[in-house]
């Protein structure tokens, strides 16, 4: 019976991972266990990496296919509730006329395939580059362009990434005939298997360098400093990431470049607090304005605006300005702006002011302070 293993765990992701997260995890794990990196390692280590590389490829094959993933999530097997194995109805339809074909299908049910192979190319994708940048709160609100200096590995211009002088000082590998892979046959109790592996002489490139490029020392890549012009969109939030495809380190043997991943950190604002696309803050007002009402100045993301406070406004009242919040990324809609009224009690009163307030309080009826009246009635009981 084929070995069972957790596909999500193999790629280092959780079961809620998005398609992009699955792809990114696969690229990372495939680079880590690529046979080219182990061609000169001890046999035990090389075989272990090769087996893990197969698991990574199979896990990605299942999880990147919506139907297979759904079946795996529900039944623990991409083949559905019956699990793996050959299809009896299919074999019956063929009448077992092609024994080799049937036997290969039967063997696949237990080993994952009569012909075991790893991906037949020597290409290695470049590594991603991750950079943290910090921007101001209002830059995140309005959007901003930032020049991001990076240092990355780029393909050598002299040898075009081949590592050979002039890009031509190499010959075809005689061991693999330029294929980058070698094929061997193994006899098993189920029959003969064809196994492909990376050619140890050329390490999967299919070429043997005869004269090393002096510019890169045969590496095929050189470290360069660049400036990336990053347009950070309005509405981006603290901790969000931006991906610039193919702006990372160059690949090898025709592999694609890695990505530049920008992690955006936003400095806190002294007044505004962000929650999603809404903005919250406190506005202090005088107790006179709270009592009789009036217009106050309210700061917004777009400047100062007037707001009419109702008569008898209490401290802690939450007010809303619709559509005055933060712009949603890649959208014209905006969140809302909320401010909480904080009624300020004056201090340092003069004798005259105190007398005026005492006279004012005596002029009030209990019904004009309903909460105070209700509390007084409660404690008298």
Secondary structure as GFF3:
##gff-version 3
##sequence-region A 1 381
A	DSSP	alpha_helix	7	11	.	.	.	ID=ss1
A	DSSP	alpha_helix	19	32	.	.	.	ID=ss2
A	DSSP	three_ten_helix	35	38	.	.	.	ID=ss3
A	DSSP	alpha_helix	43	63	.	.	.	ID=ss4
A	DSSP	alpha_helix	66	75	.	.	.	ID=ss5
A	DSSP	alpha_helix	88	94	.	.	.	ID=ss6
A	DSSP	alpha_helix	99	111	.	.	.	ID=ss7
A	DSSP	beta_strand	115	116	.	.	.	ID=ss8
A	DSSP	beta_strand	129	135	.	.	.	ID=ss9
A	DSSP	alpha_helix	137	142	.	.	.	ID=ss10
A	DSSP	beta_strand	144	155	.	.	.	ID=ss11
A	DSSP	three_ten_helix	165	167	.	.	.	ID=ss12
A	DSSP	beta_strand	170	172	.	.	.	ID=ss13
A	DSSP	beta_strand	181	188	.	.	.	ID=ss14
A	DSSP	beta_strand	191	198	.	.	.	ID=ss15
A	DSSP	beta_strand	207	209	.	.	.	ID=ss16
A	DSSP	beta_strand	221	232	.	.	.	ID=ss17
A	DSSP	beta_strand	241	244	.	.	.	ID=ss18
A	DSSP	beta_strand	260	266	.	.	.	ID=ss19
A	DSSP	beta_strand	273	275	.	.	.	ID=ss20
A	DSSP	beta_strand	278	286	.	.	.	ID=ss21
A	DSSP	alpha_helix	287	292	.	.	.	ID=ss22
A	DSSP	beta_strand	294	300	.	.	.	ID=ss23
A	DSSP	beta_strand	303	309	.	.	.	ID=ss24
A	DSSP	beta_strand	318	321	.	.	.	ID=ss25
A	DSSP	beta_strand	337	344	.	.	.	ID=ss26
A	DSSP	alpha_helix	351	363	.	.	.	ID=ss27
A	DSSP	three_ten_helix	366	368	.	.	.	ID=ss28
A	DSSP	alpha_helix	370	380	.	.	.	ID=ss29
###
